[in-house]
Amino acid sequence: MSSASSSAAARKFNGDGAGDQFPVGLRVLVVDDDPTCLMILERMLRTCLYEVTKCKRAEVALSLLRENKNGYDIVLSDVHMPDMDGFKLLEHIGLEMDLPVIMMSADDGKNVVMKGVTHGACDYLIKPVRIEALKNIWQHVVRKRKNEWKDVEQSCSAEEGDRQQKPSDEADYSSSANEGNWRNAKKKRDEDEEGEDKDDSSTIKKPRVVWSVELHQQFVAAVNQLGIDKAVPKKILELMNVPGLTRENVASHLQKYRLYLRRLSGVSQHQSNLNNSFISPQEATFGTMSAFNGIDLQTLAVAGQLPAQSLATLQAAGLGRSTAKADVSMPLVDERNIFSFENPRLRYGEGQQQHLSSTKPMNFLHGIPTNMEPKQLASLQQSTQSLSGLSMRINASSAQSNPLLVQTAQSQARGQMLSENTIANSHLARLPSSVGQPSVPNGISNNVLARNGVAAINRGAAYSPISQTSSMPSFPMNQTTELSVSSFPLGSTPGLPSITSKGMFQEEVTSEIKGSSGFVQNYDIYNELSQHKSHDWVQNVGLMYDTSQLANPLQGNIGVSPSVIVHQGFSSTQQTGQIRDSTPIGKAMYSLGKGMEQGNHQNISQHLQPLVDNSARVKAENFPDANSHSNFFPEQYGQEDLMSALLKQQEGIGAAENEFDFDIPV
Amino acid sequence: MDVGQMQRQWVDYMKSLFMEGLLDGQFLQLKQLQDETNPDFVVEVVSLFFEDSERLLNDLTIALDQTDIDFKKVDSHVHQLKGSSSSIGAQRVKNACIAFRNFCEEQNIDACLRCLQQVKQEYCLVKTKLETLLGLEQQIAAAGGSIPMMELSF
């Protein structure tokens, strides 16, 4: 499906044939808070004969993108925006929609430009932007389509003429002959692939291989089994034992995963804990780490302090995404160990939480009007397929969360799921929450939200074990928006409006998180959480990614103030960074678990904040506390808290920010 | 005065604005974006710029008036002003903003206040000039003439 859509899309704008008119009619979305610049850009773009949609606010942009997944071809965004950092938006978009994004700024400092690169921007324009610069932006669209197309083709035919060897933007392949190209753009069967794609630039999102949630989970399981340091593509491939999968596929995926993990760990070192939990023991739930591709989980992780785990989770979730937005760079791999398989323990440290997911699939949020949850859970359960489909949607972000969700072995996942679910829930809406898990195993009733999200995520998430997760995968993608929007009431506030709204969550989340410390995109939390308890976080993270919002739900478990959860939701919006941001929070929330709760909340909120309004500050800052608590698991997070958090968020994301600033006494 | 005269006057005025550094090539880009389908583009954008800038300058004044100045916020406003002024082509305003930002980084209050003054002055100057220029254009158009094409050759 993804391939179909991507190929279709590719065809649509394929420079070589789509139409003589191309790039006329290129659908551009331009986001800039400066009205003067916005007007000028719009005029210039129209002069280039593009179809232009302009937005003043990042959240609006995200919701537009989410509503109309295929409605735009490219996004131009300013870096400095009051409501959300341009890089966050970039991440969200990468995770959820996998569209090419061009950053713009009057700031031409090397650091800023570098940030653009690492976060996955296709290009960086210095203001004042000249029309000549805009005339060529279509190249990014074509390039991306070409890569996706290649993937599609690859899966279709073994030898494609245009197997371009160098996937310039493709994930690096360090592999050799490809046995079967499992949907890998590199279809060639010779060994020299290695040479070509070695480069690791894939960290920037380049979705090439479509890694389904299940596959990612298997991948993650394999990596964990081998140990992140010893995980070499060949062995991973052997362990995975997936027919048709080539070593190159694995290699490139591994690279992404590593980057992802690195990013997560960048945020919080304690990822390992989370990761374990995250990935849900069962298996490499992150099968779809690729999902993260787009999302640059790493970025998220880093930004949101998403514990590596969360990233992994998210990635796993994201894996579901076809777009293989492996941007998330697999650094997760390393972390993965942490995540995934500790999940059972971390996440559910609480143990019971997981049950929750099963018990009440969608009502985790107890009071939280997370739209997502019920639906998501349901959807999740419906079909794993949905997840995969979702993965595609989520493109980058969801993948991440999904894995988380999915992974958590049913039981464990639950706990995780909660967080994830919550997040996922938000996302789940999209995901075909077929997962039974969705019920947010987290016993955390509070986390209902989280659960839902989690559940959803689990389902959708790449967690293969959890069939439910199927829905998850989509999470990352769709979810991301959801998450962010749904400011998952981290568990505490059941009412967390998790995911329901696309951008809304974020707002909600932020407010929700008030208590909780900014549930920064799961990533942040995850990172934090991972430290504490990889599992939960991972789950959360996963959730967070997509649905940073989901994080909120999770929070319920953590007890972290709902606000935390809320933030999670936000992460999604950020798109690129979304997941990351929110997840961390969500995770953080979760990981905070009981003890930390307070601390977590703060962190979380903090994390979320970043998500929400790019206030990265929240993220990392507070989390340290959270980290102390290995388990974020927001069990305690009362749903009410979440709800309130969410509600608060709704009032204004800004509110969230305030919330987060508090320091959670850990 | 007749159309021809007005047009010449317009050209001279434009040249002087460029020579004095008040406007730069970006302004010409804006003019090029104007055409029959968007005949008032420049006027609209410039008006938007005025509104936005005044708001920013106001915010800056307030921000610098606090006992506990939030330099990040100040910097963010200045950055925005820099962005919009550069998009319009208001070169001197932009340059003043660049200097302003440096002092923000240093957190030098006095220098910042001076810079704010400077920016305000430059802004007022370019505003007046642009209003005159656009007014002249309106007169030319009203008289049935067309605005000459301007090339930045100096």
Interface residues (C-beta under 8 A of the other chain):
Chain A: D33 D34 P35 T36 C37 M39 I40 R43 M44 T47 D78 H80 P82 S105 A106 D107 K127 P128 V129 R130 I131
Chain B: Q26 Q29 L30 Q32 L33 N38 F41 E44 V45 L48 F49 E51 D52 S76 H79 Q80 K82 G83 S84 S86 S87 I88 G89
